[in-house]
Amino acid sequence: MLPFKQRMTGFPRFETQIRCAGPDHLEGKSLQLAVEPEDLNCEGTGTSPGGVAETTAFSLPVFLSALGGVVVGAFLASAVFSVMWCKIRRRITAPTPVQNPHDTSAHTTAEV
């Protein structure tokens, strides 16, 4: 709980409403306002029941979701920029229409 409390800023209003459920001497107290960091230190921290040190620095699901988000974002951005580039290029290089030389309706003159 100590790393969680250290990240609490009080900015979201709900952080002041988080109450401890245990141990008994902390039960019902506000985690942010009434609990001191020293109260959150356990006597046997840092190892799991198997004796292996616990680390939470890397999470594969979080990493893969972030990577997927970056890939999808890059794909969407490149698709939008490609469409914009093609439209601008088409507008710049659009050929002027050539009139049909055999079309007599364009060359008619009125006789008086």
C-alpha positions as CSV (number, residue, x, y, z in Angstrom):
1,M,0.0,0.0,0.0
2,L,2.9,2.4,0.6
3,P,3.7,2.9,-3.2
4,F,0.0,3.4,-3.8
5,K,-0.2,6.1,-1.0
6,Q,2.9,7.8,-2.3
7,R,1.3,8.2,-5.7
8,M,-1.9,9.8,-4.3
9,T,-2.0,13.5,-4.9
10,G,-5.5,14.4,-3.6
11,F,-6.4,15.9,-7.0
12,P,-9.2,13.4,-7.8
13,R,-11.7,14.0,-5.1
14,F,-12.3,10.2,-4.5
15,E,-8.8,9.8,-3.2
16,T,-9.8,11.4,0.1
17,Q,-12.7,8.9,0.3
18,I,-10.5,5.7,0.2
19,R,-10.7,4.0,3.6
20,C,-8.6,1.2,5.0
21,A,-10.2,-2.1,5.6
22,G,-7.4,-3.5,7.7
23,P,-5.3,-4.1,9.8
24,D,-7.4,-3.3,12.9
25,H,-5.6,-0.2,14.0
26,L,-6.1,1.4,10.5
27,E,-9.6,0.2,9.8
28,G,-11.9,3.0,8.7
29,K,-9.2,5.7,8.5
30,S,-8.7,7.8,5.3
31,L,-5.7,6.4,3.5
32,Q,-4.6,9.8,2.3
33,L,-5.4,12.0,5.3
34,A,-5.1,9.8,8.4
35,V,-2.6,7.1,7.7
36,E,1.1,7.8,7.9
37,P,3.6,6.1,5.6
38,E,5.2,4.4,8.6
39,D,1.9,2.7,9.4
40,L,2.0,1.0,6.0
41,N,5.4,-0.8,6.4
42,C,4.9,-4.5,7.1
43,E,7.4,-6.6,8.9
44,G,7.9,-9.2,6.2
45,T,7.7,-7.2,3.0
46,G,9.5,-7.8,-0.3
47,T,9.2,-11.5,-0.7
48,S,6.4,-13.8,-1.8
49,P,5.5,-17.0,0.0
50,G,8.0,-18.9,-2.2
51,G,10.8,-16.6,-1.1
52,V,11.1,-14.9,-4.4
53,A,11.3,-11.1,-4.4
54,E,8.2,-9.4,-5.8
55,T,8.7,-6.9,-8.6
56,T,5.9,-4.8,-10.2
57,A,8.2,-2.8,-12.5
58,F,7.2,-4.6,-15.7
59,S,3.8,-5.9,-16.7
60,L,3.5,-7.7,-20.1
61,P,-0.2,-7.0,-20.6
62,V,0.3,-3.3,-20.0
63,F,3.3,-3.2,-22.3
64,L,1.4,-5.0,-25.1
65,S,-1.6,-2.8,-24.8
66,A,0.6,0.3,-25.0
67,L,2.4,-1.1,-28.0
68,G,-0.9,-2.0,-29.7
69,G,-2.2,1.5,-29.0
70,V,0.9,3.1,-30.6
71,V,0.7,0.8,-33.6
72,V,-3.0,1.5,-34.2
73,G,-2.4,5.3,-33.7
74,A,0.5,5.4,-36.1
75,F,-1.6,3.4,-38.7
76,L,-4.6,5.8,-38.4
77,A,-2.4,8.9,-38.5
78,S,-0.6,7.6,-41.7
79,A,-3.9,6.8,-43.3
80,V,-5.2,10.3,-42.7
81,F,-2.0,12.0,-43.9
82,S,-2.0,9.7,-47.0
83,V,-5.5,10.7,-47.9
84,M,-4.7,14.4,-47.4
85,W,-1.5,14.1,-49.5
86,C,-3.3,12.4,-52.3
87,K,-6.1,15.0,-52.4
88,I,-3.6,17.9,-52.5
89,R,-1.5,16.2,-55.1
90,R,-4.6,15.5,-57.3
91,R,-5.7,19.1,-57.0
92,I,-2.2,20.4,-58.0
93,T,-1.6,18.0,-60.9
94,A,-5.2,17.8,-62.3
95,P,-5.1,18.2,-66.1
96,T,-7.0,20.9,-67.7
97,P,-9.8,19.5,-69.9
98,V,-9.1,19.4,-73.6
99,Q,-11.9,20.5,-75.9
100,N,-12.9,18.2,-78.7
101,P,-11.8,19.8,-82.0
102,H,-14.7,18.2,-83.8
103,D,-17.3,19.6,-81.5
104,T,-19.1,22.3,-83.5
105,S,-21.3,23.5,-80.7
106,A,-18.4,25.4,-79.1
107,H,-17.4,27.2,-82.4
108,T,-20.8,28.3,-83.6
109,T,-21.2,31.9,-84.5
110,A,-24.4,33.7,-84.8
111,E,-25.2,35.0,-88.3
112,V,-27.2,38.1,-88.7
